[in-house]
Amino acid sequence: MEKSAKVRVTGSVQGVFYRAETRNKARSLGIYGWVRNLPGGDVEALFEGEQERIRELISWCRRGPPNARVEEVDVEWIKPEGNKGFNIRY
């Protein structure tokens, strides 16, 4: 069953390849959706796919790429939008 999660990551997560690494990890897990920087320094993402794979990606988000310093990851389970592919939004 397809699930969807909206995720907001706070901490030092911009300028450390967080979006690119999230895209790569999502694609490797077969997750659809997007990731983007927010004006206040946070990163926001939408993940769609199998719930266990989404949970694995959320777990990765709690660590992020090597230079990231993640403080908090907020997750909201929402209705899937039907995304195809995984993209960085600008």
Biotite code that builds the C-alpha atoms (Angstrom):
import biotite.structure as struc

atoms = struc.array([
    struc.Atom([0.000, 0.000, 0.000], chain_id="A", res_id=1, res_name="MET", atom_name="CA", element="C"),
    struc.Atom([1.332, 3.411, -0.957], chain_id="A", res_id=2, res_name="GLU", atom_name="CA", element="C"),
    struc.Atom([1.933, 5.865, 1.861], chain_id="A", res_id=3, res_name="LYS", atom_name="CA", element="C"),
    struc.Atom([3.136, 9.442, 1.965], chain_id="A", res_id=4, res_name="SER", atom_name="CA", element="C"),
    struc.Atom([5.076, 11.430, 4.547], chain_id="A", res_id=5, res_name="ALA", atom_name="CA", element="C"),
    struc.Atom([5.858, 15.137, 4.682], chain_id="A", res_id=6, res_name="LYS", atom_name="CA", element="C"),
    struc.Atom([9.154, 15.662, 6.476], chain_id="A", res_id=7, res_name="VAL", atom_name="CA", element="C"),
    struc.Atom([10.793, 18.801, 7.886], chain_id="A", res_id=8, res_name="ARG", atom_name="CA", element="C"),
    struc.Atom([14.437, 18.627, 8.937], chain_id="A", res_id=9, res_name="VAL", atom_name="CA", element="C"),
    struc.Atom([15.966, 21.300, 11.179], chain_id="A", res_id=10, res_name="THR", atom_name="CA", element="C"),
    struc.Atom([19.584, 21.953, 12.049], chain_id="A", res_id=11, res_name="GLY", atom_name="CA", element="C"),
    struc.Atom([22.617, 22.681, 9.860], chain_id="A", res_id=12, res_name="SER", atom_name="CA", element="C"),
    struc.Atom([21.149, 21.032, 6.787], chain_id="A", res_id=13, res_name="VAL", atom_name="CA", element="C"),
    struc.Atom([21.703, 23.563, 3.994], chain_id="A", res_id=14, res_name="GLN", atom_name="CA", element="C"),
    struc.Atom([24.982, 23.860, 2.115], chain_id="A", res_id=15, res_name="GLY", atom_name="CA", element="C"),
    struc.Atom([25.975, 20.272, 3.034], chain_id="A", res_id=16, res_name="VAL", atom_name="CA", element="C"),
    struc.Atom([24.464, 18.413, 0.020], chain_id="A", res_id=17, res_name="PHE", atom_name="CA", element="C"),
    struc.Atom([21.433, 17.370, 2.089], chain_id="A", res_id=18, res_name="TYR", atom_name="CA", element="C"),
    struc.Atom([19.003, 17.708, -0.850], chain_id="A", res_id=19, res_name="ARG", atom_name="CA", element="C"),
    struc.Atom([21.227, 15.854, -3.319], chain_id="A", res_id=20, res_name="ALA", atom_name="CA", element="C"),
    struc.Atom([21.948, 13.031, -0.894], chain_id="A", res_id=21, res_name="GLU", atom_name="CA", element="C"),
    struc.Atom([18.253, 12.762, 0.033], chain_id="A", res_id=22, res_name="THR", atom_name="CA", element="C"),
    struc.Atom([17.395, 12.491, -3.670], chain_id="A", res_id=23, res_name="ARG", atom_name="CA", element="C"),
    struc.Atom([20.020, 9.776, -4.184], chain_id="A", res_id=24, res_name="ASN", atom_name="CA", element="C"),
    struc.Atom([18.846, 7.780, -1.146], chain_id="A", res_id=25, res_name="LYS", atom_name="CA", element="C"),
    struc.Atom([15.176, 8.136, -2.141], chain_id="A", res_id=26, res_name="ALA", atom_name="CA", element="C"),
    struc.Atom([15.865, 6.945, -5.669], chain_id="A", res_id=27, res_name="ARG", atom_name="CA", element="C"),
    struc.Atom([17.852, 3.960, -4.377], chain_id="A", res_id=28, res_name="SER", atom_name="CA", element="C"),
    struc.Atom([14.849, 2.985, -2.216], chain_id="A", res_id=29, res_name="LEU", atom_name="CA", element="C"),
    struc.Atom([12.277, 3.504, -4.985], chain_id="A", res_id=30, res_name="GLY", atom_name="CA", element="C"),
    struc.Atom([10.672, 6.456, -3.180], chain_id="A", res_id=31, res_name="ILE", atom_name="CA", element="C"),
    struc.Atom([8.896, 9.189, -5.160], chain_id="A", res_id=32, res_name="TYR", atom_name="CA", element="C"),
    struc.Atom([8.519, 12.831, -4.202], chain_id="A", res_id=33, res_name="GLY", atom_name="CA", element="C"),
    struc.Atom([10.676, 15.908, -3.754], chain_id="A", res_id=34, res_name="TRP", atom_name="CA", element="C"),
    struc.Atom([13.022, 17.787, -1.425], chain_id="A", res_id=35, res_name="VAL", atom_name="CA", element="C"),
    struc.Atom([13.654, 21.536, -1.076], chain_id="A", res_id=36, res_name="ARG", atom_name="CA", element="C"),
    struc.Atom([15.369, 24.144, 1.066], chain_id="A", res_id=37, res_name="ASN", atom_name="CA", element="C"),
    struc.Atom([13.153, 26.477, 3.094], chain_id="A", res_id=38, res_name="LEU", atom_name="CA", element="C"),
    struc.Atom([14.001, 30.158, 3.653], chain_id="A", res_id=39, res_name="PRO", atom_name="CA", element="C"),
    struc.Atom([14.638, 29.715, 7.395], chain_id="A", res_id=40, res_name="GLY", atom_name="CA", element="C"),
    struc.Atom([17.388, 27.124, 6.906], chain_id="A", res_id=41, res_name="GLY", atom_name="CA", element="C"),
    struc.Atom([15.292, 23.955, 7.197], chain_id="A", res_id=42, res_name="ASP", atom_name="CA", element="C"),
    struc.Atom([14.800, 21.270, 4.562], chain_id="A", res_id=43, res_name="VAL", atom_name="CA", element="C"),
    struc.Atom([11.346, 19.975, 3.614], chain_id="A", res_id=44, res_name="GLU", atom_name="CA", element="C"),
    struc.Atom([10.570, 16.795, 1.705], chain_id="A", res_id=45, res_name="ALA", atom_name="CA", element="C"),
    struc.Atom([7.668, 14.663, 0.561], chain_id="A", res_id=46, res_name="LEU", atom_name="CA", element="C"),
    struc.Atom([8.178, 10.905, 0.360], chain_id="A", res_id=47, res_name="PHE", atom_name="CA", element="C"),
    struc.Atom([5.770, 8.498, -1.359], chain_id="A", res_id=48, res_name="GLU", atom_name="CA", element="C"),
    struc.Atom([6.017, 4.733, -1.645], chain_id="A", res_id=49, res_name="GLY", atom_name="CA", element="C"),
    struc.Atom([6.059, 1.636, 0.532], chain_id="A", res_id=50, res_name="GLU", atom_name="CA", element="C"),
    struc.Atom([5.762, 2.534, 4.210], chain_id="A", res_id=51, res_name="GLN", atom_name="CA", element="C"),
    struc.Atom([8.807, 0.520, 5.313], chain_id="A", res_id=52, res_name="GLU", atom_name="CA", element="C"),
    struc.Atom([10.999, 2.160, 2.676], chain_id="A", res_id=53, res_name="ARG", atom_name="CA", element="C"),
    struc.Atom([9.717, 5.588, 3.707], chain_id="A", res_id=54, res_name="ILE", atom_name="CA", element="C"),
    struc.Atom([10.572, 4.755, 7.318], chain_id="A", res_id=55, res_name="ARG", atom_name="CA", element="C"),
    struc.Atom([14.074, 3.739, 6.218], chain_id="A", res_id=56, res_name="GLU", atom_name="CA", element="C"),
    struc.Atom([14.492, 7.067, 4.407], chain_id="A", res_id=57, res_name="LEU", atom_name="CA", element="C"),
    struc.Atom([13.207, 8.996, 7.444], chain_id="A", res_id=58, res_name="ILE", atom_name="CA", element="C"),
    struc.Atom([15.740, 7.140, 9.591], chain_id="A", res_id=59, res_name="SER", atom_name="CA", element="C"),
    struc.Atom([18.484, 8.220, 7.171], chain_id="A", res_id=60, res_name="TRP", atom_name="CA", element="C"),
    struc.Atom([17.191, 11.825, 7.382], chain_id="A", res_id=61, res_name="CYS", atom_name="CA", element="C"),
    struc.Atom([17.862, 11.791, 11.124], chain_id="A", res_id=62, res_name="ARG", atom_name="CA", element="C"),
    struc.Atom([21.589, 11.447, 10.286], chain_id="A", res_id=63, res_name="ARG", atom_name="CA", element="C"),
    struc.Atom([21.823, 13.023, 6.822], chain_id="A", res_id=64, res_name="GLY", atom_name="CA", element="C"),
    struc.Atom([25.038, 13.379, 4.847], chain_id="A", res_id=65, res_name="PRO", atom_name="CA", element="C"),
    struc.Atom([28.407, 13.544, 6.666], chain_id="A", res_id=66, res_name="PRO", atom_name="CA", element="C"),
    struc.Atom([28.565, 17.353, 7.143], chain_id="A", res_id=67, res_name="ASN", atom_name="CA", element="C"),
    struc.Atom([24.936, 17.780, 8.244], chain_id="A", res_id=68, res_name="ALA", atom_name="CA", element="C"),
    struc.Atom([24.016, 18.394, 11.874], chain_id="A", res_id=69, res_name="ARG", atom_name="CA", element="C"),
    struc.Atom([20.395, 17.314, 12.203], chain_id="A", res_id=70, res_name="VAL", atom_name="CA", element="C"),
    struc.Atom([18.591, 18.633, 15.260], chain_id="A", res_id=71, res_name="GLU", atom_name="CA", element="C"),
    struc.Atom([15.051, 17.439, 14.615], chain_id="A", res_id=72, res_name="GLU", atom_name="CA", element="C"),
    struc.Atom([12.960, 15.590, 12.043], chain_id="A", res_id=73, res_name="VAL", atom_name="CA", element="C"),
    struc.Atom([9.201, 16.206, 12.067], chain_id="A", res_id=74, res_name="ASP", atom_name="CA", element="C"),
    struc.Atom([7.055, 13.715, 10.166], chain_id="A", res_id=75, res_name="VAL", atom_name="CA", element="C"),
    struc.Atom([3.429, 14.080, 9.117], chain_id="A", res_id=76, res_name="GLU", atom_name="CA", element="C"),
    struc.Atom([1.739, 11.140, 7.377], chain_id="A", res_id=77, res_name="TRP", atom_name="CA", element="C"),
    struc.Atom([-0.526, 12.493, 4.642], chain_id="A", res_id=78, res_name="ILE", atom_name="CA", element="C"),
    struc.Atom([-2.545, 11.319, 1.648], chain_id="A", res_id=79, res_name="LYS", atom_name="CA", element="C"),
    struc.Atom([-0.305, 10.423, -1.344], chain_id="A", res_id=80, res_name="PRO", atom_name="CA", element="C"),
    struc.Atom([-0.222, 12.995, -4.166], chain_id="A", res_id=81, res_name="GLU", atom_name="CA", element="C"),
    struc.Atom([0.779, 10.532, -6.891], chain_id="A", res_id=82, res_name="GLY", atom_name="CA", element="C"),
    struc.Atom([4.309, 11.811, -7.530], chain_id="A", res_id=83, res_name="ASN", atom_name="CA", element="C"),
    struc.Atom([6.494, 9.983, -10.020], chain_id="A", res_id=84, res_name="LYS", atom_name="CA", element="C"),
    struc.Atom([10.261, 10.228, -9.769], chain_id="A", res_id=85, res_name="GLY", atom_name="CA", element="C"),
    struc.Atom([12.147, 12.140, -7.104], chain_id="A", res_id=86, res_name="PHE", atom_name="CA", element="C"),
    struc.Atom([13.283, 15.717, -7.673], chain_id="A", res_id=87, res_name="ASN", atom_name="CA", element="C"),
    struc.Atom([14.977, 18.630, -5.976], chain_id="A", res_id=88, res_name="ILE", atom_name="CA", element="C"),
    struc.Atom([12.693, 21.652, -5.938], chain_id="A", res_id=89, res_name="ARG", atom_name="CA", element="C"),
    struc.Atom([14.209, 25.120, -6.167], chain_id="A", res_id=90, res_name="TYR", atom_name="CA", element="C"),
])
